[in-house]
Amino acid sequence: MRGNGRALGAAAVAGGLCLLWAATTGAFLLRNNTVTLPWILGAVLPCYCAGLFAWWHAPTHPVARRLLLIGTALSASIGIRYTSALLTTWYGWDLRAPENGLPSPTAALAVLPAEWDNLTVSILVVHLLALLPDGRPRFRGELLVLRSLWALLALPVALPAAGVPTHGVEYAVFYYPEAWLPGIGATLLVMRCLRGRAAGRRDLAALLPVATGAAALFLGRAASRLFRSWHGETGVLYLVGSLLGALPYVLISLSVVYAAFRYRLLGVDIVIRRSVVYGTLWLIISGWYLGMAMTLGLTAGQYFPIGLSVLIAVTATALFQPLRARLNQLAERRVFGRRLTSFELLVQFGSALEHAYDLSRLAPQLAAGLQVGLGLRWARVRLGAGDDLPVHTGTAGEEPDGCAAAAGGARGFPLRYGNDVLGLIEYGPKTEGRFTPEDHDVVETLARQAALAVHNVRLAAELSTRVDEVQRQAGELDASRARIVHAQDTERRRIERRLHDGIQQDLVALVAKLRLARNRLGRGGDIDAVLTEVQDDAYRVIDELREVAHGIHSPVLSDQGLVAAVTSRARRMPIPVTVRVDPSLDRVRFALDIEESAFYLVSEALTNVLKHADATHVTIRMSRSDGWLVVEVRDDGVGFPTGTTRGLGLTGMRDRIEAVGGDLLITSGSGAGTTIRSRLAERVREESHD
């Protein structure tokens, strides 16, 4: 096997040298007078390059070996042809075959090798096609049929010896085998696939549609190629002949390279850059393109002046360009997969960002789209702003560690909205090729779009939080209003009970005593004692009414203001109360609802001190601070745990203060006393003057 590999390597080198010799000879020595340079570019070079590619990656695979031998034999055929032309043109050798009989020994040195080489190419094509996809016989009779084709190599000697004219020999040795053997090879492949399908061989059954299409194409080509026997090497038909002649070699070369990469045709995983595969396909397509364009130009040069011929060649190049571009596009799509354009990529990102409500799902989507769209090895997208928005990370591809990422040329774009950094897009190098300015523009545009999306999500989160806060405050306000209404109803019922059970009964008794006094006066009795008692009862009722009225609304508060009312209330406390008032509050009158709320706070706090605090001293402070009226009541009582205590008195104080736009802070602890501190908006009503 090692010897066979060396022999194939030597044959490949010889084929390359033949190509180089033919190109040099045709371009500089013969001035391309044999018009075969297009054939080199259109058929020989693509087949030779595909054979080298396949053999390099699978040197023992029969398909790779046969394809390399076909390319090498085609190269040798071109080398022999150019050498014969050079010897004939420069040295005057007569290398033409005689009209009848065997060629002379000198002519045989050029004619026979060329004929044997052409037959070898056609036979190898049959072997290659008929034994696909593994290149080995699987069914009875295959090897016998294929080996029998080598008997065709006897025709260049047997036919002249039998007296066949030279033109008949050319038909039998070159035209007919070259035209029909590719079609026969594809037909044998169809039969192989049918037998494989019957035997349950899925690989062969899957190849049947391709084999059928190739058989129809190559047999049709064979029928149309028969005109090659009479059109010679000139004329428009030469162009058509060149196109048809190059067809099987170009198709076989493209198919083997593509199948080796995509379907492991050669039985090995070809670990190479996709750009190498695409470059090989591009070289094959470009060689065919240049060959066909030059063929048309050279054909035109035989009928028209040089200027018009150049114009026709340029026109031919332009005509073949769309087909070449389409073939290159198909090759690129097959090798790299469908690539989105920059516009399509941004549209796709825009569609994803329109529904960017869940950053935990958006981050992986953006990373995967960026990695696939630009062909990156890896991409990582972090969305979020830290404290006010949780960070979500999405990764696509094989992400390297920190050191490897830095060494591998990792790049990043921050997601900025204004002065805020809302995330980061990081990505590694491309799997194929280098970054272009257009690629950076796409990433930068995506970063701006993603920053806007994250900003919108942040706004939505803030809005949701504020809506929840407003709903909570609205619920608290409704509950506070209900408690205030309930407290007012309770207060009214208390006043009603006090008036009914106390003052009303005293007034009824007072009326009864007055009726008794009148009766005594009518009988001429003494009524001084009764009147004195009635007077005392009337004073007591007046005091009681005054006390009730003071509980409803302090007259001192209405007449003299908050400071005087608080001071008056403190004097009536049975324990020492210290009132400390900021001098700026002297003679200042606040809005009525502010004064009433502050007085209610002090009164309720002092009532709670008497009921629950067991305090020995209370301090009341009132001051002004930054547009707020600050009222603080502090005692040295037993205190209470604020986290577990929710008395009606404290709740009522809070409701009353918050109803006028203030706030209340209660600080207490077991054995540490209690401090009630409230802030109310400083809405001044007027200032009293002496």
C-alpha positions as CSV (number, residue, x, y, z in Angstrom):
1,M,0.0,0.0,0.0
2,R,2.9,2.3,0.8
3,G,4.4,1.6,-2.6
4,N,1.1,2.3,-4.3
5,G,0.9,5.6,-2.5
6,R,4.4,6.6,-3.6
7,A,3.5,5.6,-7.2
8,L,0.3,7.8,-7.1
9,G,2.3,10.6,-5.6
10,A,4.8,10.4,-8.4
11,A,2.0,10.3,-10.9
12,A,0.4,13.4,-9.3
13,V,3.7,15.2,-9.6
14,A,4.1,14.2,-13.2
15,G,0.5,15.3,-14.0
16,G,1.3,18.7,-12.4
17,L,4.4,19.0,-14.5
18,C,2.5,18.2,-17.6
19,L,-0.1,20.9,-16.9
20,L,2.7,23.4,-16.3
21,W,4.5,22.3,-19.5
22,A,1.3,22.6,-21.5
23,A,0.4,26.0,-20.1
24,T,3.9,27.4,-20.8
25,T,4.1,25.9,-24.2
26,G,0.7,27.0,-25.3
27,A,1.1,30.5,-23.9
28,F,4.7,31.4,-25.0
29,L,6.0,28.9,-27.6
30,L,3.0,27.9,-29.7
31,R,0.9,31.1,-29.1
32,N,-2.0,28.8,-28.3
33,N,-2.3,27.7,-31.9
34,T,-3.8,24.4,-30.7
35,V,-6.6,26.2,-29.0
36,T,-6.6,23.7,-26.1
37,L,-5.8,26.2,-23.3
38,P,-9.6,26.6,-22.6
39,W,-9.8,22.8,-22.2
40,I,-7.0,22.9,-19.6
41,L,-8.9,25.5,-17.6
42,G,-12.4,24.1,-18.1
43,A,-11.8,20.4,-17.6
44,V,-8.3,19.3,-16.8
45,L,-7.4,21.7,-14.0
46,P,-10.6,21.2,-12.0
47,C,-10.4,17.5,-12.2
48,Y,-6.7,17.4,-11.3
49,C,-7.3,19.8,-8.3
50,A,-10.2,17.7,-7.1
51,G,-8.2,14.5,-7.4
52,L,-5.4,16.0,-5.3
53,F,-7.8,17.2,-2.7
54,A,-9.5,13.8,-2.3
55,W,-6.2,11.8,-2.4
56,W,-4.5,14.1,0.1
57,H,-7.3,13.5,2.7
58,A,-8.0,9.8,1.9
59,P,-4.9,8.3,0.1
60,T,-6.1,4.7,0.4
61,H,-9.7,5.3,-0.7
62,P,-10.5,3.9,-4.3
63,V,-12.6,6.9,-5.3
64,A,-9.8,9.3,-4.3
65,R,-7.2,7.3,-6.2
66,R,-9.3,7.0,-9.4
67,L,-10.1,10.7,-9.4
68,L,-6.5,11.5,-9.0
69,L,-5.6,9.1,-11.8
70,I,-8.2,10.7,-14.1
71,G,-6.8,14.2,-13.4
72,T,-3.3,13.0,-13.9
73,A,-4.2,11.2,-17.2
74,L,-5.9,14.2,-18.5
75,S,-2.9,16.3,-17.7
76,A,-0.6,13.8,-19.4
77,S,-2.9,13.9,-22.5
78,I,-2.6,17.7,-22.7
79,G,1.2,17.4,-22.2
80,I,1.5,14.9,-25.0
81,R,-0.6,17.0,-27.3
82,Y,1.4,20.1,-26.8
83,T,4.7,18.3,-27.1
84,S,3.6,16.8,-30.5
85,A,2.5,20.3,-31.6
86,L,5.8,21.7,-30.6
87,L,7.8,19.0,-32.4
88,T,5.7,19.5,-35.5
89,T,5.9,23.3,-35.5
90,W,9.5,23.9,-34.5
91,Y,11.3,20.8,-35.7
92,G,9.1,19.7,-38.6
93,W,8.5,16.2,-37.4
94,D,5.7,14.4,-39.1
95,L,3.7,12.8,-36.3
96,R,0.5,12.2,-38.2
97,A,-0.8,8.8,-38.5
98,P,-0.9,7.3,-42.1
99,E,-4.2,7.0,-43.9
100,N,-4.1,3.2,-43.5
101,G,-2.0,0.9,-41.4
102,L,0.2,1.4,-38.4
103,P,2.0,4.7,-37.8
104,S,5.7,5.1,-38.3
105,P,7.9,4.5,-35.2
106,T,8.4,8.2,-34.9
107,A,4.7,9.0,-35.1
108,A,3.9,6.1,-32.8
109,L,5.8,7.8,-30.0
110,A,3.1,10.5,-30.0
111,V,0.0,8.9,-31.4
112,L,-0.2,5.7,-29.5
113,P,0.5,7.2,-26.0
114,A,-2.2,9.9,-26.7
115,E,-4.7,7.2,-27.7
116,W,-4.0,5.0,-24.8
117,D,-4.1,7.9,-22.4
118,N,-7.6,9.0,-23.8
119,L,-8.9,5.5,-23.4
120,T,-7.5,5.2,-19.9
121,V,-9.3,8.4,-18.9
122,S,-12.7,7.1,-20.2
123,I,-12.2,3.7,-18.6
124,L,-11.3,5.2,-15.2
125,V,-14.4,7.4,-15.4
126,V,-16.5,4.3,-15.8
127,H,-14.8,2.6,-12.8
128,L,-15.3,5.7,-10.7
129,L,-19.0,6.1,-11.5
130,A,-19.9,2.5,-11.5
131,L,-18.5,1.7,-8.0
132,L,-19.7,4.7,-6.1
133,P,-20.0,5.5,-3.2
134,D,-17.2,3.4,-1.7
135,G,-15.3,2.5,-4.9
136,R,-15.4,-1.3,-4.2
137,P,-17.4,-4.0,-6.0
138,R,-20.4,-5.4,-4.0
139,F,-22.3,-7.5,-6.4
140,R,-21.4,-10.4,-8.7
141,G,-20.4,-9.5,-12.2
142,E,-19.4,-5.9,-11.4
143,L,-15.7,-6.5,-11.4
144,L,-15.8,-8.7,-14.5
145,V,-17.6,-6.0,-16.5
146,L,-15.3,-3.3,-15.4
147,R,-12.1,-5.3,-16.1
148,S,-13.3,-6.2,-19.5
149,L,-13.2,-2.5,-20.4
150,W,-9.4,-2.6,-20.3
151,A,-9.5,-4.6,-23.5
152,L,-10.2,-1.3,-25.3
153,L,-6.6,-0.4,-24.9
154,A,-5.8,-2.9,-27.7
155,L,-7.8,-0.8,-30.2
156,P,-5.1,1.7,-31.1
157,V,-2.9,-1.2,-32.4
158,A,-5.5,-3.8,-33.4
159,L,-7.6,-1.5,-35.6
160,P,-4.8,-0.1,-37.8
161,A,-3.4,-3.6,-38.1
162,A,-6.8,-4.8,-39.3
163,G,-6.7,-2.1,-42.0
164,V,-9.3,0.3,-40.5
165,P,-8.8,3.8,-41.9
166,T,-7.3,6.4,-39.7
167,H,-10.5,8.4,-39.3
168,G,-12.3,5.2,-38.2
169,V,-9.6,4.6,-35.7
170,E,-10.1,8.1,-34.3
171,Y,-13.8,7.4,-33.9
172,A,-13.3,4.1,-32.2
173,V,-10.4,5.2,-30.0
174,F,-11.3,8.8,-29.0
175,Y,-14.7,10.1,-30.0
176,Y,-17.0,7.1,-29.2
177,P,-15.3,6.0,-25.8
178,E,-15.1,9.6,-24.6
179,A,-18.7,10.3,-25.5
180,W,-20.4,7.1,-24.3
181,L,-18.3,5.7,-21.5
182,P,-19.4,8.3,-18.9
183,G,-23.0,7.6,-19.7
184,I,-22.3,3.8,-19.4
185,G,-20.6,4.3,-16.1
186,A,-23.7,6.3,-14.8
187,T,-26.0,3.5,-16.1
188,L,-24.0,0.9,-14.3
189,L,-24.3,3.0,-11.1
190,V,-28.1,3.0,-11.6
191,M,-28.1,-0.8,-11.9
192,R,-25.9,-1.0,-8.8
193,C,-28.3,1.2,-6.8
194,L,-31.3,-0.9,-7.9
195,R,-29.6,-4.1,-6.8
196,G,-28.6,-2.4,-3.5
197,R,-32.1,-1.3,-2.8
198,A,-33.3,-4.8,-3.4
199,A,-30.7,-6.0,-1.0
200,G,-31.6,-3.4,1.7
201,R,-28.5,-1.3,1.3
202,R,-29.7,2.1,2.3
203,D,-26.6,4.0,1.1
204,L,-27.0,2.7,-2.4
205,A,-30.8,3.2,-2.4
206,A,-30.3,6.9,-1.4
207,L,-27.9,7.4,-4.3
208,L,-30.5,6.2,-6.9
209,P,-32.0,9.6,-7.8
210,V,-28.6,11.2,-8.3
211,A,-27.4,8.2,-10.4
212,T,-30.6,8.3,-12.6
213,G,-30.1,12.0,-13.2
214,A,-26.4,11.6,-14.0
215,A,-27.2,8.7,-16.4
216,A,-29.8,10.7,-18.3
217,L,-27.5,13.7,-18.5
218,F,-24.4,11.8,-19.6
219,L,-26.3,9.7,-22.2
220,G,-27.8,12.8,-23.6
221,R,-24.4,14.4,-23.8
222,A,-23.1,11.2,-25.5
223,A,-25.7,11.5,-28.2
224,S,-25.0,15.2,-28.9
225,R,-21.2,14.7,-28.7
226,L,-21.2,12.6,-31.9
227,F,-21.1,15.7,-34.0
228,R,-17.6,16.3,-32.6
229,S,-16.4,13.8,-35.2
230,W,-17.0,16.2,-38.1
231,H,-16.8,19.7,-36.7
232,G,-13.0,19.6,-36.0
233,E,-11.2,22.2,-34.0
234,T,-12.8,25.3,-35.4
235,G,-16.1,27.0,-35.7
236,V,-19.0,27.7,-33.4
237,L,-19.6,24.0,-32.9
238,Y,-16.2,23.8,-31.2
239,L,-17.6,26.0,-28.4
240,V,-20.5,23.6,-27.9
241,G,-18.2,20.6,-28.1
242,S,-15.9,22.1,-25.4
243,L,-18.9,22.8,-23.1
244,L,-20.1,19.2,-23.5
245,G,-16.6,17.8,-23.3
246,A,-15.9,19.5,-19.9
247,L,-19.3,18.6,-18.4
248,P,-18.6,15.1,-16.9
249,Y,-15.2,16.1,-15.5
250,V,-16.5,19.3,-13.8
251,L,-19.6,17.6,-12.4
252,I,-17.6,14.7,-11.1
253,S,-15.0,16.9,-9.5
254,L,-17.6,19.1,-7.8
255,S,-19.6,16.2,-6.6
256,V,-16.7,14.3,-5.1
257,V,-15.3,17.3,-3.2
258,Y,-18.7,18.3,-1.9
259,A,-19.8,14.7,-0.9
260,A,-16.4,14.1,0.8
261,F,-17.0,17.1,3.0
262,R,-20.7,16.8,3.6
263,Y,-21.4,13.1,3.5
264,R,-18.0,11.5,4.4
265,L,-17.8,10.0,0.9
266,L,-14.2,9.2,1.4
267,G,-14.8,7.4,4.7
268,V,-12.9,9.9,6.9
269,D,-13.8,13.1,8.7
270,I,-12.1,15.9,6.7
271,V,-11.0,18.2,9.5
272,I,-10.2,21.3,7.4
273,R,-11.4,24.8,7.3
274,R,-14.6,25.2,5.3
275,S,-12.9,28.0,3.5
276,V,-10.5,25.4,2.0
277,V,-13.4,23.4,0.7
278,Y,-15.1,26.4,-0.7
279,G,-11.8,27.6,-2.2
280,T,-11.4,24.2,-4.0
281,L,-15.0,24.4,-5.4
282,W,-14.4,28.1,-6.4
283,L,-11.2,27.1,-8.2
284,I,-13.1,24.4,-10.1
285,I,-15.9,26.7,-11.0
286,S,-13.6,29.5,-12.0
287,G,-11.4,27.2,-14.2
288,W,-14.5,26.1,-16.0
289,Y,-15.7,29.7,-16.4
290,L,-12.4,30.9,-17.8
291,G,-12.1,28.0,-20.1
292,M,-15.6,28.5,-21.6
293,A,-15.1,32.3,-22.0
294,M,-11.7,31.8,-23.7
295,T,-13.2,29.1,-26.0
296,L,-15.9,31.5,-27.2
297,G,-13.3,34.2,-27.7
298,L,-10.9,31.9,-29.6
299,T,-13.8,30.6,-31.8
300,A,-14.8,34.2,-32.6
301,G,-11.2,35.0,-33.5
302,Q,-11.3,32.5,-36.4
303,Y,-14.2,34.4,-38.1
304,F,-13.9,38.1,-37.1
305,P,-11.2,40.8,-36.8
306,I,-9.2,41.0,-33.6
307,G,-11.1,44.0,-32.2
308,L,-14.4,42.3,-32.7
309,S,-13.1,39.1,-31.3
310,V,-11.9,40.8,-28.1
311,L,-15.4,42.4,-27.8
312,I,-17.0,39.0,-28.2
313,A,-14.7,37.5,-25.6
314,V,-15.6,40.3,-23.1
315,T,-19.3,39.8,-23.9
316,A,-18.9,36.1,-23.3
317,T,-17.2,36.8,-20.0
318,A,-20.2,39.0,-19.0
319,L,-22.7,36.4,-20.2
320,F,-21.0,33.6,-18.2
321,Q,-20.6,35.8,-15.1
322,P,-24.2,35.3,-13.7
323,L,-23.9,31.6,-14.0
324,R,-20.5,31.6,-12.3
325,A,-21.9,33.8,-9.5
326,R,-24.8,31.5,-9.1
327,L,-22.6,28.4,-8.9
328,N,-20.3,30.1,-6.4
329,Q,-23.4,31.1,-4.3
330,L,-24.7,27.5,-4.3
331,A,-21.2,26.2,-3.3
332,E,-21.0,28.8,-0.5
333,R,-24.4,27.9,0.8
334,R,-23.7,24.1,0.7
335,V,-20.3,24.5,2.4
336,F,-21.1,27.3,5.0
337,G,-24.9,26.9,5.2
338,R,-27.3,29.7,4.6
339,R,-25.8,33.0,5.7
340,L,-28.0,35.9,6.6
341,T,-27.2,39.2,5.1
342,S,-26.6,42.1,7.4
343,F,-30.0,43.5,6.7
344,E,-31.7,40.1,7.4
345,L,-29.7,39.7,10.6
346,L,-30.7,43.1,11.9
347,V,-34.4,42.5,10.9
348,Q,-34.2,39.2,12.8
349,F,-32.8,40.8,15.8
350,G,-35.4,43.6,15.6
351,S,-38.2,41.1,15.6
352,A,-36.7,39.4,18.7
353,L,-36.3,42.7,20.5
354,E,-39.9,43.8,19.8
355,H,-41.0,41.2,22.3
356,A,-38.1,41.7,24.8
357,Y,-40.0,41.4,28.0
358,D,-38.0,38.5,29.5
359,L,-34.3,39.1,29.5
360,S,-33.5,35.6,30.6
361,R,-34.9,34.3,27.3
362,L,-33.7,37.3,25.2
363,A,-30.0,36.9,26.1
364,P,-29.6,33.3,24.7
365,Q,-31.6,34.3,21.6
366,L,-29.3,37.2,20.8
367,A,-26.2,35.2,21.5
368,A,-27.3,32.3,19.2
369,G,-28.4,34.7,16.4
370,L,-25.2,36.6,16.5
371,Q,-23.0,33.5,16.6
372,V,-24.9,31.9,13.6
373,G,-25.4,35.1,11.6
374,L,-21.8,36.2,11.7
375,G,-20.2,32.7,11.8
376,L,-18.5,33.2,15.2
377,R,-16.8,30.6,17.3
378,W,-18.7,31.8,20.3
379,A,-20.8,34.7,21.5
380,R,-21.9,35.9,24.9
381,V,-24.6,38.5,25.7
382,R,-25.1,39.9,29.2
383,L,-28.3,41.9,29.7
384,G,-29.0,43.8,32.9
385,A,-28.0,46.8,35.0
386,G,-26.8,45.4,38.2
387,D,-28.7,46.7,41.3
388,D,-31.9,47.9,39.6
389,L,-32.2,45.1,37.0
390,P,-30.9,41.5,37.4
391,V,-28.2,40.4,35.0
392,H,-29.0,37.6,32.6
393,T,-26.4,35.9,30.4
394,G,-26.7,34.0,27.2
395,T,-23.9,32.0,25.5
396,A,-23.7,30.3,22.1
397,G,-20.8,28.2,20.8
398,E,-17.8,26.9,22.8
399,E,-16.9,29.7,25.1
400,P,-13.2,29.7,26.1
401,D,-11.9,30.5,29.5
402,G,-10.7,34.0,30.3
403,C,-7.1,33.6,29.3
404,A,-8.0,31.8,26.1
405,A,-10.6,34.4,25.2
406,A,-8.0,37.2,25.7
407,A,-5.4,35.4,23.6
408,G,-8.0,34.5,20.9
409,G,-8.9,38.1,20.1
410,A,-12.2,38.3,22.0
411,R,-14.0,41.6,21.4
412,G,-16.8,43.3,23.2
413,F,-19.4,46.1,22.8
414,P,-21.0,47.6,25.9
415,L,-24.8,48.2,25.7
416,R,-25.1,52.0,26.5
417,Y,-28.2,54.1,26.9
418,G,-27.1,57.6,27.6
419,N,-24.5,57.3,30.4
420,D,-25.8,54.0,31.7
421,V,-24.2,50.7,30.8
422,L,-27.0,48.2,30.5
423,G,-25.0,45.1,29.4
424,L,-22.2,43.7,27.3
425,I,-21.9,41.8,24.0
426,E,-18.7,39.7,23.8
427,Y,-17.7,37.5,20.9
428,G,-14.7,35.5,19.6
429,P,-13.1,35.2,16.2
430,K,-15.0,34.0,13.2
431,T,-14.9,30.3,12.2
432,E,-13.9,31.3,8.7
433,G,-12.2,34.5,7.5
434,R,-11.7,37.8,9.2
435,F,-14.0,40.5,10.5
436,T,-15.0,43.1,8.1
437,P,-16.1,46.7,8.9
438,E,-19.6,45.6,8.0
439,D,-19.5,42.9,10.7
440,H,-18.5,45.4,13.3
441,D,-21.3,47.7,12.2
442,V,-23.8,44.9,12.6
443,V,-22.6,44.2,16.2
444,E,-22.6,47.9,17.1
445,T,-26.1,48.3,15.7
446,L,-27.3,45.3,17.6
447,A,-25.7,46.7,20.8
448,R,-27.7,49.9,20.4
449,Q,-30.9,48.0,19.7
450,A,-30.3,45.7,22.7
451,A,-29.5,48.7,25.0
452,L,-32.8,50.3,24.0
453,A,-34.6,47.0,24.7
454,V,-33.0,46.6,28.1
455,H,-33.8,50.2,28.9
456,N,-37.5,49.6,28.0
457,V,-37.5,46.5,30.2
458,R,-36.1,48.6,33.1
459,L,-38.7,51.2,32.5
460,A,-41.4,48.5,32.5
461,A,-40.0,47.1,35.7
462,E,-39.9,50.5,37.4
463,L,-43.5,51.2,36.1
464,S,-44.7,47.9,37.5
465,T,-43.1,48.7,40.8
466,R,-44.6,52.1,40.9
467,V,-48.0,50.7,39.9
468,D,-47.7,48.2,42.7
469,E,-46.8,51.0,45.1
470,V,-49.7,53.1,44.0
471,Q,-52.0,50.2,44.3
472,R,-50.7,49.5,47.8
473,Q,-51.1,53.2,48.8
474,A,-54.5,53.3,47.3
475,G,-55.5,50.2,49.3
476,E,-54.0,51.8,52.5
477,L,-55.8,55.1,51.7
478,D,-59.1,53.2,51.3
479,A,-58.5,51.4,54.6
480,S,-57.5,54.7,56.2
481,R,-60.6,56.4,55.0
482,A,-62.7,53.6,56.3
483,R,-61.0,53.7,59.7
484,I,-61.4,57.5,59.8
485,V,-65.1,57.2,59.0
486,H,-65.4,54.4,61.6
487,A,-63.6,56.6,64.1
488,Q,-65.9,59.5,63.4
489,D,-69.0,57.3,63.8
490,T,-67.6,55.9,67.0
491,E,-66.9,59.4,68.3
492,R,-70.4,60.6,67.4
493,R,-71.9,57.6,69.3
494,R,-69.7,58.4,72.3
495,I,-70.8,62.0,72.3
496,E,-74.4,60.8,71.9
497,R,-74.1,58.4,74.8
498,R,-72.5,61.1,77.0
499,L,-75.2,63.6,76.2
500,H,-77.9,61.1,76.6
501,D,-76.7,59.3,79.7
502,G,-75.1,62.3,81.5
503,I,-76.0,65.8,80.5
504,Q,-79.6,64.9,79.4
505,Q,-80.3,63.2,82.7
506,D,-78.9,66.2,84.6
507,L,-81.1,68.5,82.6
508,V,-84.2,66.3,83.3
509,A,-83.4,66.4,87.0
510,L,-82.9,70.2,86.9
511,V,-86.3,70.6,85.3
512,A,-87.9,68.4,88.0
513,K,-86.3,70.5,90.7
514,L,-87.5,73.7,89.0
515,R,-91.1,72.2,88.9
516,L,-90.7,71.4,92.7
517,A,-89.6,75.0,93.4
518,R,-92.6,76.4,91.5
519,N,-95.0,74.2,93.5
520,R,-93.5,75.3,96.7
521,L,-93.7,78.9,95.6
522,G,-97.4,78.4,94.9
523,R,-98.0,77.0,98.4
524,G,-96.0,79.9,99.9
525,G,-93.1,77.7,101.0
526,D,-89.4,78.5,101.2
527,I,-87.6,77.9,97.8
528,D,-84.2,79.3,98.5
529,A,-82.6,76.0,99.2
530,V,-84.1,74.5,96.0
531,L,-83.0,77.4,93.9
532,T,-79.5,77.1,95.3
533,E,-79.4,73.4,94.4
534,V,-80.7,74.1,90.9
535,Q,-78.0,76.8,90.4
536,D,-75.3,74.4,91.4
537,D,-76.7,71.7,89.1
538,A,-76.8,74.2,86.3
539,Y,-73.2,75.1,86.8
540,R,-72.3,71.4,86.8
541,V,-74.2,70.9,83.5
542,I,-72.3,73.9,82.0
543,D,-69.0,72.4,83.0
544,E,-69.9,69.1,81.6
545,L,-71.0,70.7,78.3
546,R,-67.8,72.6,78.2
547,E,-65.8,69.4,78.7
548,V,-67.7,67.7,75.9
549,A,-67.2,70.6,73.6
550,H,-63.5,70.6,74.5
551,G,-63.3,67.0,73.5
552,I,-64.8,67.7,70.2
553,H,-62.7,70.7,69.3
554,S,-60.5,72.7,71.7
555,P,-61.7,76.3,71.9
556,V,-58.1,77.3,72.7
557,L,-57.0,75.8,69.4
558,S,-59.5,77.9,67.5
559,D,-58.8,81.1,69.5
560,Q,-55.1,81.0,70.3
561,G,-53.5,78.4,68.0
562,L,-51.6,75.1,68.2
563,V,-49.0,76.1,70.7
564,A,-51.5,77.5,73.2
565,A,-53.8,74.5,72.8
566,V,-50.9,72.0,73.3
567,T,-49.7,73.9,76.4
568,S,-53.3,74.0,77.8
569,R,-53.6,70.2,77.2
570,A,-50.3,69.5,78.9
571,R,-51.3,71.5,82.0
572,R,-54.3,69.2,82.6
573,M,-52.1,66.1,82.7
574,P,-51.8,64.5,86.1
575,I,-48.0,63.9,85.5
576,P,-45.3,66.4,84.7
577,V,-45.2,67.4,81.0
578,T,-42.5,69.6,79.5
579,V,-43.4,71.6,76.3
580,R,-40.5,72.8,74.2
581,V,-41.5,75.0,71.3
582,D,-39.2,76.5,68.6
583,P,-39.3,80.3,68.8
584,S,-40.2,80.5,65.1
585,L,-43.5,78.9,65.9
586,D,-44.6,81.8,68.3
587,R,-47.8,83.4,67.1
588,V,-47.8,81.3,63.9
589,R,-51.1,79.9,62.7
590,F,-51.1,76.9,60.4
591,A,-53.9,75.6,58.2
592,L,-56.9,74.4,60.1
593,D,-56.5,70.7,59.2
594,I,-52.7,70.9,60.1
595,E,-53.4,72.3,63.5
596,E,-56.2,69.9,64.2
597,S,-54.2,66.9,63.2
598,A,-51.2,68.0,65.3
599,F,-53.4,68.6,68.3
600,Y,-55.1,65.3,67.8
601,L,-51.7,63.6,67.7
602,V,-50.6,65.2,71.0
603,S,-53.9,64.5,72.7
604,E,-54.0,60.9,71.6
605,A,-50.3,60.4,72.6
606,L,-50.9,61.8,76.0
607,T,-54.0,59.7,76.5
608,N,-51.9,56.6,75.5
609,V,-49.3,57.6,78.1
610,L,-51.9,57.7,80.8
611,K,-53.4,54.4,79.8
612,H,-50.4,52.2,79.0
613,A,-47.0,53.8,79.5
614,D,-46.9,54.1,83.3
615,A,-44.6,57.1,82.7
616,T,-43.3,59.7,85.2
617,H,-42.5,62.4,82.7
618,V,-43.5,63.4,79.1
619,T,-41.6,65.8,76.8
620,I,-43.4,67.5,73.9
621,R,-41.3,69.2,71.2
622,M,-42.5,71.3,68.2
623,S,-40.2,72.8,65.6
624,R,-39.9,73.7,61.9
625,S,-37.6,71.9,59.5
626,D,-37.3,72.3,55.7
627,G,-40.9,73.2,55.2
628,W,-42.2,70.7,57.7
629,L,-43.9,71.1,61.1
630,V,-42.3,68.5,63.4
631,V,-44.2,67.4,66.5
632,E,-42.6,64.9,68.9
633,V,-44.0,63.3,72.0
634,R,-41.6,61.3,74.2
635,D,-42.2,59.5,77.5
636,D,-40.1,57.5,79.9
637,G,-42.6,54.7,80.3
638,V,-42.4,51.0,79.9
639,G,-42.5,51.1,76.1
640,F,-43.7,48.3,73.8
641,P,-42.4,46.3,70.8
642,T,-43.4,48.3,67.7
643,G,-43.1,45.3,65.4
644,T,-46.0,43.4,67.1
645,T,-48.2,46.1,68.4
646,R,-51.0,47.5,66.2
647,G,-53.4,49.3,68.6
648,L,-56.4,51.3,67.3
649,G,-54.9,54.4,68.9
650,L,-51.7,54.2,67.0
651,T,-53.5,53.3,63.7
652,G,-55.9,56.2,64.2
653,M,-52.9,58.6,64.7
654,R,-51.2,57.4,61.6
655,D,-54.4,57.6,59.5
656,R,-55.0,61.2,60.7
657,I,-51.5,62.3,59.9
658,E,-51.3,60.6,56.5
659,A,-54.7,62.1,55.6
660,V,-53.1,65.6,55.5
661,G,-50.0,64.4,53.7
662,G,-47.8,63.9,56.7
663,D,-45.8,60.9,58.0
664,L,-45.5,59.3,61.4
665,L,-42.6,57.4,63.0
666,I,-43.0,55.5,66.2
667,T,-39.9,54.4,68.1
668,S,-40.2,52.3,71.2
669,G,-38.9,49.3,73.0
670,S,-39.6,47.3,76.2
671,G,-38.4,49.4,79.1
672,A,-37.0,52.2,76.8
673,G,-40.0,54.5,76.6
674,T,-41.8,55.6,73.5
675,T,-41.2,58.4,71.0
676,I,-43.9,59.5,68.5
677,R,-42.5,61.8,65.8
678,S,-44.6,63.3,63.1
679,R,-44.0,65.6,60.1
680,L,-46.8,67.7,58.6
681,A,-46.6,70.0,55.7
682,E,-46.0,73.6,56.8
683,R,-49.0,75.3,55.4
684,V,-49.2,78.6,57.2
685,R,-52.6,80.2,57.5
686,E,-51.7,83.6,59.0
687,E,-49.6,85.3,61.7
688,S,-51.3,86.9,64.7
689,H,-50.1,90.3,65.7
690,D,-50.4,92.1,69.1
